[in-house]
Amino acid sequence: MDGLQIFNVAPAIPDKLRFLDELSRNLWWSISFDAIELFRRIDRELWKSCKHNPVLFLSRLSQGRLEEMSTDVSFLAHLERVRRSYDASVLQPAEGRSPVYREKDVIAYFSAEFGIHESIPIYAGGLGLLAGDHLKAASNMGLPLVAVGLLYRRGYFRQYLNDDGWQQERFVDNEVQNMPLERAAGADGRPLFVSVPLPSGEMRAAVWKIRVGRIPLVLLDTNVPENSPALRDVTSKLYGGDQGTRLLQEILLGLGGMRALAAMGVVPSVCHMNEGHSAFISLERLAHMINDMKLDKKAALEVIPRTSVFTTHTSVPAGHDVFPPDMVTPYFRTLESRIHCTVSEILSLGRPAGAPESHGFSMTVFALRMAQHCNGVSRLHGGVARTMSAHLWPKRPESEIPITHITNGVHTPSWISPENAILFDRYLGPHWLTRPGDAGMGPQIENIPDEELWRAHELSRSRLIRECRELLVLQGMNRNAGQAEQELARSRLDPDILTIGFARRFATYKRANLLFSDPERFAKLLASSERPVQILFAGKSHPHDNPGKELIKQIVHITRNPKLQRRIVFIEDYDIDIARSLLQGVDVWLNTPRRPMEASGTSGMKAAVNGAVNVSILDGWWCEGYEPSRGWSIGKGEEYQDAAYQDYIESHALYNLLENEVVPLFYDRPNDNIPSEWVRMMKQSMKMAFTHFSSHRMVREYEERFYIPAIERGRELFAENCGEAAGLAAQRERLARHWKHIAIEKPKAHSDLAALQVGDFFKVSVLVQIGELKPDEVVVELYFGLLNSLNEISAGQRQQMLMTEEVGKGKYLFECRIDCQKTGRYGFTARVIPNGDEWTQNLPGYMVWA
């Protein structure tokens, strides 16, 4: 209709309730049970129909209801209590904040997705949920952190199944006017836009902000009139579109994200790349240091990696973005003049050394090249990541590949059930909300009476079953199901029997169908009249993953078996809200990945903190969490070459566990109908999750091991007009010129090695040719350790050797002593690496062996 003018009419919030508007626009409310209840008590049905979105909720409240609440003394007292908590948790400095931080220190955390709450649908799965929990913990701890992501106008797809159980995808426009967004402002106070250079011009993006407690989340949005329709769609869908769209998203996240921070007056001290999607931040940091800080390019390239953090989250090669050279070259060409690098130089940073020019540009390789502080997300995954990246550090022992691990954790208050929260308030005290990782919390869980914990869990399970029935009815209505099917949906599942949950992304390696390998045993397990079991499935498959969709279809067909249909269901359109209900209400959390393909997994942690017991393959985080007192392991951590044989062995192991241990223990109730041994396992599971797998512990590790050392190192490098950075650049040039001339002879032992005993020692010397380099520019090390059956050092140790003699013509003699402390069959050799800090000593290609 031509000439149409649009306007909105919102309720006039009474002055006494004005804080409700401020509260609705800071996602702190989503981790405060008191704040959630404050909104809910105003109108429970409206709160539910608004999908727990307070901005939408307040816009739909009647003026009369608001006026009524403004005179409700009880409600006003509740409002004041929440306001005081908000002031302490958001507006006041955090208790225990590190004194290391200075006024302008900023940690910039970049991620392609953030899963903070279901009302902000800019997430797809585990990566986003982990990022969301990272921000919440950082807020509780008072870290000077700012997060950067993209504002997806249509988010990730909504899932529905056709009559045959085949996944269908639909994208729904996010109602940004009903999200707690505010426009970021530039230095002039006007709404901020940033531009990113493209071969055909520029891509513009509006800059928005969402507040997550104390943490600002900056989001970029290309849906602006100045962009072409194609560019406006860049931030339309999360992980949508083709590879070209993905590249544009990652250019926007990296280059545009850094430019947005700069325009807001934020210069990060440290940049954290949560996966490789944001690796282009290093190019924009380089441009900033060269053009704005007037730093020499080579000196800047010494600063950037030492102040960068990179976390890799996947053990699957397909999960790492690799772009063809001809696709990225035009974009890199637009940057050449600003970063003083040729396209060829940029491409080389995203390839293994010696790779052909046709080799793709890997975002993971680029991130590893540009970050000193690199980690996987569990102990096992750290080893997998080192194996996957070993080719980038040729001749270096795999155990010394500079990728460590920081095991993921979960933000306990975001996932705990309301029933358990009441118990925690009563028996753990108020600090469990803000300091769940404290060691003292674990023993206090033992103080919760068994009966109270069990009754709270039964209430959570009953609530889960009620919500599942409602969702099943809705699913049927969406497919125009008949009356009989609708009636069946209202009676499916049982709130009083053992309930198993399996909910995650449906990728084939996660093996959602492992439990179906023996249909007869499976049916007997579910249909038992004395010890019945029910299982709830939920999850999405990637739109292009047809094998994953086949798994969903298989499960849906099984749910229609008349003999089993009351004991097995598939819940469509898995999101944070559904996940929360499942994790809070199930008795057992099942996880069956093909080891070692699960990088970490966090759903089992969230279930554990609610008292669920994990039954899982020893993969990801469960390798660290498992003990017989707190759950079950399927197998003993074996890895197989034959996938079919692995499935056969592990499916039978799973059946045996369920039939002989899990189900009997759940139904063993000698005292007042309470399964006392099961409750004991629940408590052990909760203690484990609280003390070892909280996001507060995780973020504290990032802070102590990465953030603070990087901030302090950055200060050193920028001190005295960047003198040390310039010196490191000069050192790198000398190493590049002269390293090829280094040679090291075979080390010699100055004792009889045939008759050594514990307590003996012997000296070792080695002659090293270092050419034009000086002895203090290199480190000569003796590398020794126990030998395996192939005469390879299996667990090497390194000991620095001291220069004892200058032989002449660039040759030097180095010596050290080996003490024989343990029996065994040992071997030793020697090597040369550059002298310097951790980054210098780990430079790829700078290790010479005897």
Steps between C-alpha positions, in 0.01 A plus 500: 500500500656827390565765763453261792639641826583252778488572871504297822305556817658358816363497852594796717701340779420666834791674671506245782556223243747688279781262598319218316596657167868527595495144633344364180786647295784332685522123470611481861134429575531162324744370763308633800218276622358790697490722189340226288234448765443877515394503135312173523282604792362797304324270249606135487317409180619807311858438618481148360341606170772766456766226522649660813592817310458793744519771232213342307323417825499860624379626162196272518397566858179691543518845650258388766722213614799732530301749704382216721856376563618854581280494812575140600715530814626142472602545136674830572699335779599223258597761240719682752671175599583428134621858451747467789628172360533658154697792642740265678540264203512751213567855615747438782856361458525123529645343811832329445584676174871472423702810597712452186248678278545868425240749386540449124566126499246321280464134404315473167319167456391418143254225410279425200211413732383569855243285680394713795124445515233361271358851449825600321511239219848567359641157584500153345643269763783420736747764378247777560385366836861478616556861390188611686610328820846656458345849503281427802793371704715795389225732621482330840878523531525860380739438210557807276360308205305611193349244263454534124269306269247536219131590520328234291163633389369147441727310737534124471227291341185386676448127473182312420448146372278386217268200526788266417723644773731684259642824637377819335654842556337838511654834583299749701579870513618606844294787634791724589263757643416242766862425585695695766711674237632853507692677226867551578614859470817639348720776640254759368212339686322396180397141415811313396565338162818331381618415150711210378681516163392255231627458143181661371476781753411497868276299730335714767370375830299654780643441846272387782554412865343255743591505867574172676541608859820705509605384151410685177436279199559690174310369195544597134207513258529544122126549450537870422370694196847589369580133429390302197239226561776239495703683764193566712459122517852441634373511859164347417564137597743334738702241305267556207579564136799381302873516566515852360249619758695325775815682391322836507365425848848421626649810337230708667551333838878544492564825316165662576501390862839658566394817319184523708701480821742765374211732411364450853838600643593145602853376430523136614796399713426135415289343226341158549386312189230249596557269201662604173203695362639825640866450405499803268517721811879460477505679163304794637718514811802513271345788303421687822852463638662609174270791410375628835778405742777555239661168586731327255330202333757251622476628856119485483522137390693431820234665717184351348560129567629562851172675586264259323308194620354231274263225610422215263180306565485219248670167444338462158704629202182611321435740788797720400435764233734482200449745211637459146785743423316654207205576729695687769761666276278791384415583862862482613598729214286777652710479818851501352568872535363524855691205644815528285469132403461342159220258423758223481625582851147494642418171328815341641372563853200277434692206355747243631861580414592372157139454388431564129339825389179311428465409868198660664516776761419341837352722767623258767856503367488880479374526859774265624760706312378820667442392862746391765231380740320209330282235658260216446194465721574181696811306594433237233416764239823685574686187392282460192561864405876452535483196272289684241739797500833318531581561132521873573798440732719255307756297696344600834385221734121488505491552876675836446263638236402832664131421545386437856150441635251680720202275560164661438262583782138608539336796671319319778229762577395499133423128500397405852138405561279726713444207734873450554559875527277509807705222659827673414382825655413308814804276535780662297439865582473800267845475341420195288352740243814710453777261606382150403854379437609551862641181647287543811178453306561129439493379861194714572297301246532206740299705750189484281272229646449208263123527518497870414736455206300207364166677534641808327622281215163327473335840465748589223427174320124552527539851360708363212237240411224761512696732270585216261133409469415861420770507233385170351145633475631812327708289260190302409295814444768636267467183290119501514500180704169330570316497831629154595863605455441814703347299785795261491742793524330615820564163665846410371783456750475432872615746768597219740738278303868503406546771237798512264584810298692524173505849350770657282589571140418200283832421337574139412807479725277568801319170426149580619392157373751295701224400740295348215759246384312214672127573454392212724713608797400862444128417499534284809679782682227753428196274535586339834204505736713484816790728410389710202726747320416793273729700275467855369680610182548852368742674267557646157705379207691745283283589197749334263560191715267240350652208698424694818144554381470126438577441867216731602265326258597159641424614854165652399394172338589311818293744707196392294533133598172430685683294763755775574330830418428586863866448592695682228449845348680747278457867593528735202678835470757452775602830660625633834154485657447134408858418599449656841189289567669178387819560696306582815259207486672187366653233722767388253685701237613276214796584276633260236757679277762316303818567700697728463267718290322676789717803577337564837123502520334702774146362513613221732643759740168686505312179566745403775460826690128419516567154639472296180743211466710477184524180297757582235784393278832613651539794266526877538443629852382163638859368491568749779164482674446127519534305821293191588339687790342763273399329175577229248744470212415308184824313440838601633607762250587266214542633147417281199591492134190298406194719562250214462688287752520798737123551477440132572726492805387830649128446440515174691702665776227765521222241523690312770546818704134596477363153569738393775601821678313819412140380503532274808668775702228753411222267614679375812301687767526342843434817701175694467491455122825698466779341291770583755793368296375686194471821701855447621613493135292810431686688771838385372400609149392843625818548703711412197320747274505778759866481588668390176277597208365848571555781251646701789783247531540505121512880472735519799737268314483718189564804717795360694666302220427719197337838557715643779833371358406642158403838650825520694703392197327765290598769749862389477495504120342845478728651766777743407367571153456127423871439544473131586261434212751656261776288654295183452443593136873547451565165667249332268682644198834366625350157559346497153837588341728270697295206627567289192870490592444333839625143536530279808711188533402181678527552880767304689468343844809518722426177688440133438126481429489121536513483881298790637294476818250722677697779668772513234553793266696570186599798290402556138662742256413606148672713236276758334560713191301825532679708236433874526267461798626551853479234774246707695269504196443125512406238756664159475299229672554137584180311420465169681246254636376143514503305173211303359525174304588695183793674673310829500497736796142472624488766771788736439663737747714798410803633682691811400869452426760762590765636265841397635740573213527711185667270250526758221344573161152521651527170688431462872505214748199456729472269802253382762458221752233228515401355838373141499192523721279212382561161347422443134631498147581853389626687198630852443580740219553876472340793320523875448215752527500882507558671833214722609151500642241228447386630159855522369593152618190352335548660157425239231805379311751614760613172653815313393570148627831317531 
